[in-house]
Amino acid sequence: MRDLDVNTQNLVLQQTVADHVVMHGTGLHSGAETVLRIHPAKVDNGIVFVRKDVTDRNNLIPALWDRVVDTQLCTVIGNKDGVTVGTIEHIMAALSALGISNAMIELDGPEVPIMDGSSLPFIRAIEAVGVRQQDAPLKVIKILEEITYTEDDKVVRLMPSDHAEFAITIDFSHQSIGRQSYALSLDGDSFTNEISDARTFGFAHEVNYLRSLGLCLGGSLENAVVLDEQKILNPEGLRHNDEFARHKLLDAVGDIFLAGTRIIGAYDGFKAGHAVNNRALHALYANPEKWVYTTLAVQESPKAAQLATA
């Protein structure tokens, strides 16, 4: 890893939310009613979660790849004092797509509320208050050489590209899913328009088992696509024919944002989930010669997508 020298004129700047955001919802796994607040943050703060219900120890948790402590059912981050926040991937995807580089996210419980199972409620809530540019350039990671992480038949590749691109292929034996692929470039409103409303999904028999273990207590047809052995149980059906692949891509956008900044490169995942995504970031940081920190030059729009490396 090395820094590139750049001209400081006309650079893409760091951003934060323009005002405070307040949201209420239920934790998918805890079932707890939770209040979430997104606050503006200073330059170079990054995304930091705050457990306001924890007052006897450190309650700050930076949203970073090396703070991930569990990936079995969702992405969970934690600190050295054992304080954790779960199901962060959907809000992280929204922050990445909107170009938010600095924010303090307060919670009064252990889990980001699931809302409708997608990123769209977070997108809409942030858009309602707006985004504010800050007086400092945004430093991003640019992939120079391919980095591959493989685990059994699951693969994530991070490859050179002049844009932030994502592609995923999933393969499930269920007749309503099968093999699906989806790809998009994180520019303009592509995330918002194409995948932000894609919901998380699960299987009825798994939900019943998890509930017997005291998990998935907040899951319902209101916040997830649920399938039995033959069909989709949601009476309204799917939002997209390939909603399952779109949601897995949404998850990947959120998980990869835990690199600490945007990655300018191409993500390609095959049967990839939270665990493989996080291990790909470990592989990234274990190979510092294959990427650089750099800045981005504004082209026609300051949005995170209309960019070229400076």
Secondary structure, DSSP 4 states (H G I P E B T S, - for coil): --BPP---TTBPEEEEESS-EEEEEE-TTT--EEEEEEE---TT--EEEEETT--SS--EEE--GGGEEE-SSS-EEE-TTS-EEB--HHHHHHHHHTT--BEEEEESSSB---TTSSSHHHHHHHHHH-EEEEEEEPEEEEE-S-EEEEETTEEEEEE--SSEEEEEEEE-SSTTTSEEEEEEE--TTHIIIIITTPPPEEEHHHHHHHHHTT--TT--TTTSEEE-SSSB--TT--SSTTHHHHHHHHHHHHHHGGGSS-EEEEEEEES--HHHHHHHHHHHHH-GGGEEEEEEEE-S--STTSEEE-
